[in-house]
Structures are given as C-alpha cells and as structure tokens.
Amino acid sequence: MQKKNNSIERKQYLKRKTITKVSIFLTQITIVILFIALWEILANKGIIDSFITSQPSRMLKTFMNLSQNGLLKHLGVTCYETIVGFLSGAILGVIIAIILWWSKFLSKVAEPFLVVLNSLPKIALGPVIIIWVGAGTSAIIVMALAISLIVTILEILNGFLNTEEEKIKMARTFNASKFQILTKIVIPANISTFINSLKVNIGLSLVGVISGEFLVSKAGLRIFNSIWRASIPTRLSYGKRCNTFISCSNYV
C-alpha cells in the first residue's frame, strides 16, 4: 500500500511538473505572438513610424528577397565563425579554470591579470588582433575567443572554488586524490555553472564575430549592414531624417 501511494504521488508530481513546463513554453510563445501582432498593427495604423522601427511583414519580405541573394551563404559564414569561436572559448576556458583550481599558487598569481584582461575593451583590440593573426576568418575567430574566454575562466573557476568544502573534506578523509575530487565532486557540482556559462558565451561569441566582420570580413551578416547604409539616401526623401540616419550609420 505504501509503495502504491508513493507511486501515485510521484505520478502526480511528474504531471504537475510537465504541466508547469508546458505552461511556461506556451506563455513565452504567446508573448512573442502578441508582441509581433501589436507591432504590425501599430505600424499599419501609423502610430509608430515603420521606416524607423520597420514592421514584421516588411521584414519577412526583405528576408525572402535576401534569401535569393546570398543571405544563407553569409548566415552560414557567421554561424561557422561563431560556433568555432564559442567552442574554442568554452574548451580553453574550462581547461584553464581546471589548471587554476588545481594550483592555488597559479590561481593567486593569475587573478589580477584575469581581472585586467576582463576589463579591457576587446573590440578596440581588433586592429591589433588583425596585425597578429592576419586579416581573415582567423582574426574574426580570435576576436570571438578573446571576448568569451576570460568570462568563461572566471565563471567556471568561481564555481569550482565555491564547491561545498564539506564534501571535499569528507572525500579527503577517505584518501581521495585531487583528480578524484575534481571528477567526482567538483565537476558534477558545477554542471549548472557550465550550462550558464555556455548560455552567456554564445551571445558574447556572436558579438565578437560581428565586430570582427566589421573590420576584415568580405562575407557574413555585416555585409547587409553595408547594403542598408548604402540604401539610406535613396530610401529617404526629406532632409533632416536623411542627415540624422547617415550620421547615425557613420557613427556605427
């Protein structure tokens, strides 16, 4: 009887959990749909300026047109560079974090350097990176790596250092080696930290790739920014807005 009650309670718990997940997903989808619908309606009614904010229907038409003019090729280039930079930053970041966790001496030595490197404006180092590795895809990947690597090291290392000390002490009383502590306690305890780091780094890698493409790339999504800037004078027919948009685009 006891086992049967436990089984029923577990089924109810799993059912509630599933319902909660589905509800969250449906709510997220509903918010996106409502936002797009409201955006389209406000643009059609003239409440917002569709020239400045565009509107979903026009964006869809533009996407279809660009799809016939090399969009997928440029999208593939940017995705490739982002994935390589992201994976490189994640793997190197975890390896370096493990090394620093393993040696407290190295961790203390490297700490101020990591803080300084993290505060550096990596995008401003773009010309220097181009001189070091040459103009091309390699420079763009290094840019993505530079932006994501230090963040990965700091986040993973912080997770390692904040692992429950009681568990580590208990393992040491059973003569566990440092490698066993790392693989059996520290890494499993920081799976969520790894996942959160990956979530952050994919965005940082994309920022690095787009920034690098603005400097050296002949392909990638930044090409469409150049097309947009070139089309501004022909799309505008009145002075002040033309000057404003050209000034903004030159600033970007």
N, C-alpha and C positions, 0 to 999 in steps of 0.2 A: 504493500500500500504506500509506504514511504517513497519507494522508487518511482511509483506511478505518479504521485503528487509532484515529485521533483521533475519528472519528465514533462508533465503538463505545464508547470511553471516555466520551465526552460523554453518550451514551445511558445508560450505567451510572451516571454521576454524577447525571443528572436523575432516574433511577429511585430511587436511594438518597435523594435529596432529597425526592421525593414520598412515599416510604415513611416517612421521618422526620416529615414534616408530618402524615400520616395517623395515625401512631402517637401523636404528641403530642395531636392532637384526640381520638382515641379514649380516651386515658388521662384527659384532662380530663373527658370525658363520664362515664367510669366512676367517677371520684372523686365527681362530683355525684350520680350514681345511688346509689352506696354510702352517701354521707352522708345522703341523703333516706330510704333504706331503713332505715338504722341509727336515724335519728331517729324514724321511725314505730314501729319495733319497741320501742325503749326507752320511748316514750310509752305504747304499748299494754300493756307489761309493768309499768308503774308505776315503772320505775327512775328516770325523770325526771318531774317534775310538768308535765303537759301544760297545766295552767292558766297556768303561768309561761312555759313555752317553746313552748306550742301544739304542733301536730303537722301534718305535711303534709296529711293527709286533711281535718282541720278547716279548714285554711287554704284548701283547694280549695273546700270547701262555702261558706265565707264569701265567697270570690271570686265564686262563681256567684250567691250571693244579692245581693251588692253590684252585680254586673253588671246586675241587673234594677232597681237603684235609683240609677242615675246615676253609677256608677263610671267608665264610659267617658267621660262628659262631663267629670268632674273630672280624669281622667287626661289628656284632651286639653288642658285648660286648663294644667295643669302642664307638659306636654310643649311646648306653644306658648311659654310663658314661658321655659322652659329653653333651647329652640333659639334664640329671639331673643337672649337674654342671652349665650348661648355664641357665636353668630356675631358679635354686636356686639363682644364682648371679644376674639375672635380677630382680626377685621379691624382694629379700632383698635389692638390690641396690636402687630400686625405693622407697621402704618403708623408708629406712634410709634417702634418699635425701629429701623426704617429711617432715620427722621429723626435719631435719636440716633447711629446708626452713621455717618451721613453727616457730622455735625458733632461732632468730638471736644470742642469747646468746650461745646456744649449737653449732651453726654453727661456731662462732668465736673460741670457745673452741676446737672444733674438727679439725679445719683447719690445724694446724701444724702437728697433728697426722696423718691425712689423707695423707698429702704430704710425710711424712716419710714412712708410710706404702706403699705408691705407689712406692717409690724409692727402697724398699727392693727387693733383688733377691729372689722371691718366690720359684723358683725351688731349690735354695740352702737350703730352709727350709724344703725340702722333708723329710729328716730323722727325724726332729723334729715333723712334722705332723704325721709321722708313729708312733712315740712314744706316741703322744697324743691320736690318734683315732684308733690305731692298724693297722696292715698290712692287706690289702684287698681292696675291692671296695670302702669302706668309705674313706680311705686315698686318693684314686685317685680322688674322687668327691670333697673332701675338697681342694685338690691341684688345681683343675679347678676353684672352688669357690674363692680361695684365689687370683688367677690371675685376674679374671674378676670382682670381687666385687668392689674393690676400684675404678677401672676405671669407672664403672657404676655410683657409687655415685658421683664422681667428675664431670662427664659429665652431668648427669641429674641435679645435684644441680646448676651447672653453667648455664644451660638452664633456670631453674626456676628463678634464681637471675637476669637474663638478660631479663626477660619478660618485655614488654613495660610498663613503670611506669605510663604513662598517662592513660592507660586503667584501671590499678589498682586504681589510684586516682579517676577516674570517678566512678568506682564501689563503692568506699568508700563514695563518696558524696551521693550515693543512699542508704547508710547504709547497704551495703552488708557485710555479715560476712566473716571471714577469710576462712571458709570452702567453701562458695560460690565463693570467689575469686579463690581458689585453683581449684575447679571443673569446673567453668565456664570460667575462663580466663587463668590461669597458665598452667594447664594440656593440654587443647586444643591447646594453643600456642606452645607447645613443643612436639607435635606428631612426627615431623620430627627428633627432638633430640632423642626421644625414638627409632625410627627406625634406626638411625645412630648408636646408642649405641648397639642395637641388632646385627647389621652387624659386628661391631668390636668384640663384646663379644663372638660370636660363634667361631671365629678363636682363640681367647685367651683361651676359654674353651678347645678346641681341643689340643692346645699346653700344657695346664695343664694336661690333661688326658694322653697324650703320655708320658710326663715327669714322671707322677706318675706310669705309667705302666712299665717304665724302672726300677723303684725302687722295686715295690712289686707285680706286676701283674703276674699271671700264664696264662692269656688269654688276647687277644686284639691284635691290629696290631703290637705292638712292638715285638711280638713273631717272626714275619717274619724278623725283623732286626737280631735277633739271628741266624735264619736259614741262612740269607745272609752272616753273618760274618763267620759262620761255613763252608760255601761252598767256601770261597775265596781261601784257599790253594789248593783245588782240581781243581778250575777253572783256576788257573794261572800256567803257566809252565815256567816262567822266573823270575829270582831272584829279580831284582830291583823293578819291579812293584809289586811283591808279598810283599816285605818288606814295600813298600810305603802304599799299601792298608791295610795291617794288622796294621800298625802304626796308620793310619787314623781311622780305625774301633775301635781300642783300645782307641783312644783319644775320639771318640764319645761316 
